[in-house]
Amino acid sequence: MQALIHSSDGFIIGSPTLGGHMPTQVQTALGFILAEGSKTKLAGVFGSYGWSGEAIDDIEQKLLDAGYTLGFETLRVKFTPTASDLEKCQIAANEFAQALKKLRKNRTVRPPSLVDAQVDRTEQAVNRVVGSLCVLTTLPEGCFHLTQAAAILVSSVSQASFHPPGMTVSLPQEWAESLCLVGDRFVLNILKEGSPLVRQFQQAQRLGEQQLATLGLKSAECGAPILLDALAYLECTVESRMNCGNHWLIYAVVESGELLQTSGLTAIQHRKTSS
Ligand SMILES: Cc1cc2nc3c(=O)[nH]c(=O)nc-3n(C[C@H](O)[C@H](O)[C@H](O)COP(=O)(O)O)c2cc1C
């Protein structure tokens, strides 16, 4: 299997869910793939399930965490595939093949230069910095309903002071132009490892009103939404901001906070690229 994986440009891995897990054989195969270490290969995930389908999510998350790119949206089939499921499989296979061709073409067009190689090395090194995955929510001026909140997935979050407890968060310039100004309040929702919220936000980064309406929410004191499925949340007030390249670094003092779940670990962002 190791030799096969090594000589392939891409792979598709599938699994049923048995007793909430992937079977040992699939776990072993996935272990080989993750140990192989080359994240330039294209990956695809599919699986059958009966009611919960944890194995499919688990494989997908492990590949994403390891930095693999998926060539099609993961296929989930309940028990036996229907005609429509089979059609989706064909479409996915086609998408995968096209993506593979594109990948090959890009590889042959221009061999990486020494400068590229150094940039890659630097980027790989920068990638090793990890951050807690959080969703920052804030209610823009003139908005009063929870679903009108601005919500963004952030991972450059760090505790900056202890007395008072303060956090720094890095936010994209265009997002923070009119939000999280000095004196503004926001909620930092700390996501739980394995939570479906992680995938939902990783796909969208910023959720709109309709998507927020599908989530369990309650109002924090400042009016911004607390995500009920988060591991914990912090309510903060922005004390200062600093312009950093294409981001704003926000320093905010924690006013209050609460654990929403007593078990589970914080979701961590393992990045594919430093940019
Ligand atoms: C012993 C056993 C345990 C199972 N456990 C789960 C489970 O925890 N979650 C789930 O979604 N499906 C579960 N299933 C359903 C299987 O995932 C489903 O039957 C399988 O993916 C469909 O393929 P099959 O036609 O080979 O059964 C279980 C099935 C069996 C037989």
The ligand as a Tripos MOL2 file, in Angstrom:
@<TRIPOS>MOLECULE
LIG
   31    33     1     0     0
SMALL
NO_CHARGES

@<TRIPOS>ATOM
      1 C1        -22.4830   -4.0650   13.6420 C.3       1 LIG1
      2 C2        -22.8590   -2.7950   12.9330 C.ar      1 LIG1
      3 C3        -22.6040   -1.5880   13.5540 C.ar      1 LIG1
      4 C4        -22.9480   -0.3810   12.9280 C.ar      1 LIG1
      5 N1        -22.6990    0.8100   13.5380 N.ar      1 LIG1
      6 C5        -23.0220    1.9510   12.9200 C.ar      1 LIG1
      7 C6        -22.8010    3.2080   13.5590 C.ar      1 LIG1
      8 O1        -22.3020    3.3240   14.6630 O.2       1 LIG1
      9 N2        -23.1570    4.3320   12.8940 N.ar      1 LIG1
     10 C7        -23.7140    4.2980   11.6420 C.ar      1 LIG1
     11 O2        -23.9790    5.3490   11.0740 O.2       1 LIG1
     12 N3        -23.9470    3.1140   11.0330 N.ar      1 LIG1
     13 C8        -23.6160    1.9650   11.6210 C.ar      1 LIG1
     14 N4        -23.8560    0.7700   11.0060 N.ar      1 LIG1
     15 C9        -24.4320    0.7960    9.6580 C.3       1 LIG1
     16 C10       -23.3540    0.5700    8.6160 C.3       1 LIG1
     17 O3        -22.5070    1.6780    8.5150 O.3       1 LIG1
     18 C11       -24.0490    0.3080    7.2620 C.3       1 LIG1
     19 O4        -24.7210   -0.8900    7.4020 O.3       1 LIG1
     20 C12       -23.0620    0.1580    6.1780 C.3       1 LIG1
     21 O5        -22.3580    1.3450    5.9830 O.3       1 LIG1
     22 C13       -23.7770   -0.1510    4.8720 C.3       1 LIG1
     23 O6        -23.0030   -1.0850    4.2420 O.3       1 LIG1
     24 P1        -23.4260   -2.6380    4.2380 P.3       1 LIG1
     25 O7        -24.4030   -2.7140    3.0850 O.co2     1 LIG1
     26 O8        -22.1490   -3.3150    4.0360 O.co2     1 LIG1
     27 O9        -24.0840   -2.8980    5.5450 O.co2     1 LIG1
     28 C14       -23.5390   -0.4190   11.6380 C.ar      1 LIG1
     29 C15       -23.7910   -1.6620   11.0120 C.ar      1 LIG1
     30 C16       -23.4670   -2.8180   11.6440 C.ar      1 LIG1
     31 C17       -23.7460   -4.1260   10.9640 C.3       1 LIG1
@<TRIPOS>BOND
     1     1     2 1
     2     2     3 ar
     3     2    30 ar
     4     3     4 ar
     5     4     5 ar
     6     4    28 ar
     7     5     6 ar
     8     6     7 ar
     9     6    13 1
    10     7     8 2
    11     7     9 ar
    12     9    10 ar
    13    10    11 2
    14    10    12 ar
    15    12    13 ar
    16    13    14 ar
    17    14    15 1
    18    14    28 ar
    19    15    16 1
    20    16    17 1
    21    16    18 1
    22    18    19 1
    23    18    20 1
    24    20    21 1
    25    20    22 1
    26    22    23 1
    27    23    24 1
    28    24    25 2
    29    24    26 1
    30    24    27 1
    31    28    29 ar
    32    29    30 ar
    33    30    31 1
@<TRIPOS>SUBSTRUCTURE
     1 LIG1         1 GROUP 0 **** ****
